[in-house]
């Protein structure tokens, strides 16, 4: 992919009926990629391409804010949008030669996370991935930062550090980080810096969610990954003893994922600020959720929003619970709940 790339982030919409703030458009050469699932505004596309060509000829700005107005008698629309116009840090690393799409997909195929995806799927993902270089000791993530990007180490190594600066892990080529905050909605729990000169691929949070929705194989990968990352919690629930803890130490999404991945059978009780929710699991699948008079999936989704409180998992179910049908596919329930949190957050911005 030798064509220059431009990222356009919508930072203000003035009556636009199609697009909203934080929507991202990608311009690769003369091809404009519209935010997934949204219709195309031909007038806006033409304006963006015209502005791009002017910038290429030196007649316009190549970066910064651009205002695109779509009003007029031909469009029947009175909307306008303001976008941040910026170049991507770099393209996907090339295997060799002229950097054709086939070579790019071969590079991605070498990472465990993408090994179960076919070439057309990898070509699609290449539109969202960006490459960035960090010098030795360069800070990639700070503890407490909002979790808005997912990273893959392309070369070099990164160090995962506690707040005190103590190194708790090192990650090398093909390993990933940043997914915990994106999946849970919590701030970054540990800092990450380059242990040596390091190149990473990253994808923005909105596109990360889109990737998970479109490719079930990625959900399976993260299910395995989250289980491995939660070794301390896993050790506590390996046997038949009860497990207790604080939601400030492990988010609800991580906790539910651990129970699912380890195929646990029992009852999870969460006390979040006096609201006590009960979730029953049979072999890792949620079969019952209750909070006061509320029952079912809405309780499951609500639990994911909890940020403080205590939890207790008690192994074993009574005979009646052993006969109840599952509430639904676990990963679908989890992603639906997290998507609802995202939508609520955007509406409140």
Wavefront OBJ file of the C-alpha trace (Angstrom):
o trace
v 0.000 0.000 0.000
v 2.164 2.846 -1.262
v -0.718 5.316 -1.565
v -0.669 8.034 1.129
v -3.273 7.635 3.841
v -5.334 10.318 5.522
v -7.426 9.903 8.677
v -10.407 12.220 8.998
v -12.037 12.300 12.418
v -15.396 14.060 12.682
v -15.069 16.458 15.611
v -18.290 18.469 15.154
v -21.525 17.852 13.246
v -23.935 20.679 12.562
v -27.190 18.991 11.642
v -25.585 16.184 9.643
v -28.183 13.375 9.423
v -25.680 10.584 8.677
v -22.526 10.987 10.732
v -21.676 11.770 14.349
v -18.726 13.013 16.367
v -15.769 10.597 16.587
v -16.707 8.853 13.326
v -13.517 8.149 11.374
v -13.005 8.127 7.618
v -9.902 6.707 5.903
v -8.636 8.085 2.612
v -6.227 5.767 0.782
v -5.198 7.230 -2.561
v -8.535 8.234 -4.065
v -10.567 5.654 -2.162
v -12.527 6.880 0.857
v -13.583 4.323 3.486
v -16.845 5.297 5.196
v -17.467 4.415 8.905
v -18.811 0.861 8.997
v -22.553 0.362 8.749
v -23.308 3.937 7.653
v -24.612 5.144 4.270
v -22.479 7.155 1.890
v -23.034 10.882 1.380
v -21.940 11.442 -2.239
v -21.632 15.204 -1.697
v -19.314 14.803 1.302
v -17.210 12.173 -0.488
v -16.773 14.500 -3.493
v -15.802 17.404 -1.214
v -13.232 15.331 0.673
v -11.642 14.011 -2.533
v -11.567 17.528 -3.984
v -9.822 18.845 -0.865
v -7.346 15.973 -0.995
v -6.449 16.653 -4.631
v -6.004 20.351 -3.868
v -3.630 19.475 -1.019
v -1.675 17.165 -3.329
v -1.259 20.032 -5.803
v -0.209 22.409 -3.052
v -3.443 24.370 -3.240
v -4.786 23.434 0.164
v -3.832 22.303 3.643
v -2.802 18.664 4.067
v -3.581 18.613 7.770
v -5.633 20.391 10.407
v -9.344 21.144 10.613
v -11.514 21.153 7.493
v -15.168 22.179 7.334
v -17.344 20.436 4.759
v -20.789 21.895 4.103
v -23.317 19.766 2.242
v -26.207 22.218 2.079
v -27.704 23.220 -1.239
v -30.776 22.804 -3.443
v -29.400 19.653 -5.058
v -28.680 17.778 -1.843
v -31.726 18.720 0.196
v -29.471 18.673 3.271
v -28.631 21.580 5.538
v -25.891 19.758 7.429
v -22.204 20.508 7.820
v -19.313 18.711 9.486
v -15.898 19.717 10.801
v -13.127 17.145 10.584
v -9.601 16.783 11.853
v -7.468 16.044 8.814
v -4.271 14.177 9.628
v -1.818 11.803 8.015
v -1.391 8.290 9.384
v 1.853 7.609 11.271
v 2.865 4.911 8.789
v 1.528 2.137 6.649
v 1.427 -1.592 7.344
v 4.986 -3.014 7.223
v 5.865 -4.532 3.871
v 7.234 -8.054 3.494
v 9.270 -7.232 0.373
v 8.992 -5.848 -3.141
v 6.384 -3.227 -3.956
v 4.218 -3.706 -0.865
v 1.226 -5.228 -2.657
v -1.926 -6.139 -0.730
v -0.923 -9.816 -0.949
v 2.405 -9.124 0.754
v 0.718 -7.133 3.500
v -1.640 -9.995 4.297
v 1.339 -12.348 4.459
v 2.886 -10.107 7.139
v -0.314 -10.131 9.202
v -0.674 -13.885 8.771
v 2.543 -14.332 10.750
v 0.871 -13.127 13.961
v -0.998 -15.616 16.144
v -3.957 -13.265 16.520
v -4.663 -13.407 12.758
v -3.710 -17.019 11.987
v -7.330 -18.203 11.629
v -8.355 -15.423 9.227
v -8.373 -15.740 5.439
v -6.480 -13.432 3.079
v -9.507 -11.243 2.156
v -10.192 -10.695 5.851
v -6.579 -9.685 6.476
v -6.750 -7.263 3.551
v -9.831 -5.693 5.148
v -8.075 -5.348 8.518
v -5.066 -3.704 6.858
v -7.236 -0.637 6.308
v -7.507 -0.094 10.069
v -4.037 -0.985 11.349
v -1.344 1.665 11.785
v 2.390 1.322 12.427
v 4.341 3.419 14.925
v 7.922 3.445 16.171
v 8.948 4.031 19.796
v 12.566 4.654 20.880
v 14.064 2.809 23.841
v 12.289 3.916 27.063
v 9.594 5.647 25.004
v 6.244 5.652 26.842
v 3.486 3.838 24.937
v 0.820 3.725 27.658
v 0.557 5.379 31.063
v -1.327 3.917 34.006
v -4.695 5.652 34.216
v -4.831 6.567 30.521
v -8.156 5.890 28.782
v -8.026 2.552 26.985
v -8.588 3.652 23.379
v -6.097 1.594 21.342
v -5.073 -2.035 20.881
v -1.411 -2.833 20.139
v 0.591 -5.654 18.536
v 4.386 -5.793 18.903
v 5.937 -6.019 15.418
v 9.600 -5.898 16.478
v 11.528 -5.131 19.654
v 10.186 -5.573 23.196
v 7.952 -3.637 25.571
v 7.979 -3.601 29.362
v 4.790 -3.669 31.422
v 5.320 -1.755 34.668
v 3.533 -1.146 37.938
v 2.957 2.407 39.194
v 6.166 2.136 41.231
v 8.141 1.388 38.061
v 8.663 -2.302 38.886
v 8.657 -4.370 35.699
v 6.018 -7.103 35.888
v 6.200 -8.483 32.346
v 7.925 -8.176 28.967
v 6.210 -8.684 25.622
v 7.912 -9.457 22.310
v 7.090 -9.904 18.625
v 3.509 -10.990 17.992
v 2.334 -10.345 21.554
v -0.470 -7.877 22.230
v -1.519 -5.345 24.859
v -4.177 -2.722 25.468
v -7.078 -5.130 24.945
v -7.992 -5.357 28.644
v -8.986 -1.692 28.890
v -10.850 -1.809 25.589
v -12.850 -4.871 26.621
v -13.593 -3.708 30.150
v -13.934 0.030 29.591
v -11.555 0.676 32.497
v -8.497 2.980 32.390
v -5.111 1.427 31.657
v -4.053 -0.594 34.700
v -0.285 -0.711 34.065
v 2.202 1.434 32.184
v 3.899 0.164 29.024
v 7.200 1.471 27.645
v 9.614 0.332 24.945
v 12.377 -1.828 26.443
v 14.342 -1.253 23.215
v 13.597 0.380 19.877
v 10.179 -1.047 19.092
v 7.640 -0.989 16.263
v 3.995 -1.625 17.081
v 0.814 -1.958 15.060
v -2.203 -0.353 16.649
v -5.909 -0.027 15.961
v -8.270 2.556 17.439
v -10.945 1.470 19.907
v -13.959 1.913 17.607
v -12.310 -0.183 14.912
v -11.238 -2.785 17.468
v -14.905 -3.315 18.386
v -15.789 -3.539 14.698
v -13.109 -6.192 14.185
v -14.482 -8.325 17.025
v -18.024 -8.042 15.715
v -17.078 -8.969 12.166
v -14.623 -11.816 12.870
v -15.658 -14.428 15.493
v -12.169 -15.966 15.344
v -10.824 -12.833 17.056
v -13.338 -13.256 19.878
v -11.997 -16.767 20.412
v -8.436 -15.483 20.438
v -9.203 -12.868 23.097
v -11.136 -15.416 25.135
v -7.962 -17.513 25.331
v -5.780 -14.472 25.908
v -7.852 -13.054 28.745
v -7.776 -16.410 30.457
v -3.982 -16.553 30.299
v -3.631 -12.977 31.533
v -5.810 -13.615 34.573
v -3.525 -16.252 36.089
v -4.031 -15.088 39.632
v -7.806 -15.269 39.382
v -7.588 -18.604 37.605
v -5.527 -20.141 40.393
v -8.133 -19.111 42.926
v -10.973 -20.827 41.071
v -9.152 -23.966 39.912
v -10.443 -25.923 42.896
v -13.794 -26.076 44.607
v -13.167 -23.220 47.036
v -15.125 -19.975 46.897
v -13.458 -16.970 45.304
v -13.857 -13.417 46.614
v -12.368 -10.099 45.618
v -12.791 -6.427 44.787
v -14.166 -5.136 41.471
v -11.450 -2.479 41.575
v -8.901 -5.283 41.113
v -10.658 -7.203 38.341
v -13.358 -5.710 36.143
v -16.725 -7.493 35.679
v -15.875 -8.224 32.026
v -12.604 -9.902 33.017
v -14.264 -11.806 35.855
v -17.100 -13.151 33.694
v -14.616 -14.052 30.954
v -12.542 -16.049 33.445
v -15.559 -18.056 34.638
v -16.574 -18.738 31.048
v -13.123 -19.766 29.840
v -12.641 -22.121 32.807
v -16.121 -23.638 32.325
v -17.101 -22.963 35.925
v -20.393 -24.032 37.482
v -21.687 -21.974 40.381
v -23.184 -18.675 41.529
v -21.513 -15.286 41.246
v -22.709 -12.602 43.678
v -21.730 -8.975 43.030
v -22.380 -6.246 45.585
v -21.862 -2.912 43.815
v -22.743 0.020 46.058
v -25.508 -1.954 47.774
v -27.039 -3.330 44.559
v -26.643 -7.111 44.745
v -26.711 -9.010 41.461
v -26.793 -12.804 41.203
v -25.468 -14.620 38.111
v -25.557 -18.393 37.801
v -23.130 -20.223 35.490
v -23.234 -23.818 34.265
v -19.988 -25.007 32.654
v -19.070 -21.403 31.944
v -22.381 -20.422 30.323
v -24.655 -17.825 32.019
v -28.051 -19.390 32.747
v -29.634 -16.929 35.159
v -29.181 -13.266 36.162
v -31.184 -11.376 38.788
v -31.054 -7.978 40.486
v -34.008 -7.319 42.779
v -37.117 -7.695 40.628
v -35.116 -7.574 37.373
v -34.274 -10.786 35.543
v -32.391 -11.837 32.413
v -30.018 -10.259 29.919
v -30.502 -6.649 31.051
v -29.080 -7.594 34.445
v -26.091 -9.231 32.723
v -25.475 -6.031 30.719
v -25.860 -3.864 33.828
v -23.273 -5.869 35.768
v -20.634 -4.918 33.183
v -20.980 -1.244 34.180
v -19.982 -1.842 37.819
v -16.673 -0.261 38.803
v -16.553 -0.653 42.597
v -17.791 -3.234 45.078
v -17.149 -6.852 46.031
v -17.775 -10.198 44.389
v -17.988 -13.812 45.502
v -18.136 -16.940 43.366
v -19.550 -20.040 45.069
v -19.119 -23.353 43.178
v -22.137 -25.615 42.678
v -25.780 -25.256 41.572
v -29.033 -26.713 42.797
v -30.941 -29.264 40.716
v -33.340 -26.655 39.295
v -30.540 -24.451 37.962
v -28.873 -27.460 36.366
v -31.897 -27.795 34.053
v -32.195 -24.132 32.961
v -31.330 -23.321 29.330
v -28.429 -20.854 28.779
v -29.312 -17.161 28.432
v -27.481 -17.001 25.109
v -24.011 -17.193 23.573
v -21.562 -15.821 26.139
v -19.357 -13.818 23.744
v -22.418 -12.278 22.073
v -23.798 -11.235 25.474
v -20.429 -9.810 26.509
v -19.914 -7.793 23.320
v -23.519 -6.535 23.336
v -23.101 -5.331 26.911
v -19.810 -3.575 26.154
v -21.269 -1.967 23.027
v -24.141 -0.591 25.113
v -21.653 0.960 27.512
v -19.869 2.590 24.553
v -23.111 3.982 23.139
v -24.134 5.429 26.512
v -20.706 7.027 26.945
v -20.858 8.669 23.506
v -24.350 10.065 24.191
v -23.117 11.631 27.431
v -20.109 13.333 25.834
l 1 2 3 4 5 6 7 8 9 10 11 12 13 14 15 16 17 18 19 20 21 22 23 24 25 26 27 28 29 30 31 32 33 34 35 36 37 38 39 40 41 42 43 44 45 46 47 48 49 50 51 52 53 54 55 56 57 58 59 60 61 62 63 64 65 66 67 68 69 70 71 72 73 74 75 76 77 78 79 80 81 82 83 84 85 86 87 88 89 90 91 92 93 94 95 96 97 98 99 100 101 102 103 104 105 106 107 108 109 110 111 112 113 114 115 116 117 118 119 120 121 122 123 124 125 126 127 128 129 130 131 132 133 134 135 136 137 138 139 140 141 142 143 144 145 146 147 148 149 150 151 152 153 154 155 156 157 158 159 160 161 162 163 164 165 166 167 168 169 170 171 172 173 174 175 176 177 178 179 180 181 182 183 184 185 186 187 188 189 190 191 192 193 194 195 196 197 198 199 200 201 202 203 204 205 206 207 208 209 210 211 212 213 214 215 216 217 218 219 220 221 222 223 224 225 226 227 228 229 230 231 232 233 234 235 236 237 238 239 240 241 242 243 244 245 246 247 248 249 250 251 252 253 254 255 256 257 258 259 260 261 262 263 264 265 266 267 268 269 270 271 272 273 274 275 276 277 278 279 280 281 282 283 284 285 286 287 288 289 290 291 292 293 294 295 296 297 298 299 300 301 302 303 304 305 306 307 308 309 310 311 312 313 314 315 316 317 318 319 320 321 322 323 324 325 326 327 328 329 330 331 332 333 334 335 336 337 338 339 340 341 342 343 344 345 346 347 348 349
